[in-house]
Amino acid sequence: ELAFLQRVLRCSFGQRLVDAPGGEGSVFELDGGLLHLHVFDPSEVLTPGLAVDDGVTLEAGNLNAPHNFVRFHLSRWVPPSLAPRLVYLDTDVVVLGDVCDLH
């Protein structure tokens, strides 16, 4: 999966995307910022205690999909020393302003 994501990013950003020193292919510099890729194993985020009841999923779709639980684990993958604040944007969020204003 990491190789696929690397190809997609290179295709999208071209020469603007640069491998960060020591990043081993998962950390990139892009327009002055750092981009960290973390490919996770679904078992890292799915636990029996977090499962959504089947009655709810009938109306709302598959809420037990791994990507729905990733946001709860970001603080384990991105330590505060690296990023004191994280902004999680879901796939259906439209950003109309500068996300830096949130800080």
C-alpha positions as CSV (number, residue, x, y, z in Angstrom):
1,E,0.0,0.0,0.0
2,L,2.8,2.4,0.8
3,A,4.3,2.0,-2.7
4,F,0.9,2.8,-4.2
5,L,0.4,5.9,-2.1
6,Q,3.9,7.1,-3.0
7,R,3.1,6.8,-6.7
8,V,-0.2,8.6,-6.3
9,L,1.5,11.5,-4.4
10,R,4.4,11.8,-7.0
11,C,1.9,11.8,-9.8
12,S,-0.2,14.5,-8.1
13,F,2.6,16.8,-6.8
14,G,5.5,16.0,-9.1
15,Q,8.7,17.8,-8.2
16,R,7.0,19.7,-5.4
17,L,7.1,16.4,-3.4
18,V,10.6,15.7,-1.9
19,D,11.6,12.8,0.3
20,A,12.4,14.1,3.8
21,P,15.8,13.1,5.2
22,G,15.4,9.9,7.3
23,G,11.8,9.5,6.3
24,E,12.4,6.1,4.6
25,G,9.8,6.8,1.9
26,S,7.0,7.6,4.3
27,V,7.8,11.2,5.1
28,F,7.8,13.9,2.5
29,E,8.3,17.7,2.2
30,L,5.6,19.5,0.3
31,D,5.6,23.3,-0.1
32,G,7.4,23.8,3.2
33,G,5.3,21.3,5.2
34,L,5.8,17.7,6.2
35,L,3.6,14.9,5.0
36,H,3.7,11.7,6.9
37,L,2.1,8.5,5.5
38,H,1.1,5.7,7.9
39,V,-0.4,2.6,6.4
40,F,-2.2,0.8,9.2
41,D,-3.4,-2.8,9.7
42,P,-7.1,-2.9,10.3
43,S,-6.5,-4.9,13.5
44,E,-4.8,-1.8,14.9
45,V,-8.1,0.1,14.9
46,L,-10.9,-2.5,15.1
47,T,-11.6,-3.8,18.6
48,P,-14.7,-5.6,19.8
49,G,-15.5,-2.8,22.3
50,L,-15.7,-0.2,19.4
51,A,-18.0,-2.2,17.1
52,V,-21.2,-0.5,16.1
53,D,-24.4,-2.3,16.7
54,D,-25.8,-4.1,13.6
55,G,-29.1,-2.3,14.0
56,V,-27.4,1.0,13.4
57,T,-25.4,-0.1,10.4
58,L,-28.6,-1.2,8.6
59,E,-29.5,2.5,8.2
60,A,-26.1,4.2,8.2
61,G,-24.0,1.7,6.2
62,N,-20.8,-0.1,7.3
63,L,-19.8,2.0,10.3
64,N,-17.4,-0.9,11.4
65,A,-15.1,-0.2,8.4
66,P,-11.5,0.4,9.7
67,H,-11.3,3.9,8.2
68,N,-14.1,5.1,10.5
69,F,-11.9,4.4,13.6
70,V,-8.6,5.8,12.4
71,R,-9.3,9.2,13.9
72,F,-9.3,7.8,17.4
73,H,-5.8,6.4,17.0
74,L,-4.0,9.4,15.4
75,S,-2.5,10.5,18.7
76,R,-0.7,7.1,19.0
77,W,0.8,7.4,15.5
78,V,1.6,11.1,15.6
79,P,3.2,12.0,18.9
80,P,2.7,15.5,20.3
81,S,6.4,16.2,20.0
82,L,5.9,16.0,16.2
83,A,2.6,17.8,16.0
84,P,1.2,19.4,19.1
85,R,-2.2,19.6,17.3
86,L,-3.9,17.5,14.7
87,V,-6.7,18.4,12.4
88,Y,-8.7,15.4,11.1
89,L,-10.7,16.2,8.0
90,D,-13.2,13.5,6.9
91,T,-13.5,12.7,3.2
92,D,-16.7,14.6,2.8
93,V,-15.5,17.9,4.4
94,V,-15.2,20.9,2.1
95,V,-12.6,23.4,3.4
96,L,-13.5,27.0,2.5
97,G,-10.8,28.7,4.4
98,D,-7.2,28.3,5.7
99,V,-7.0,25.4,8.1
100,C,-4.1,27.3,9.8
101,D,-6.7,29.6,11.3
102,L,-7.8,26.8,13.5
103,H,-4.5,27.1,15.4
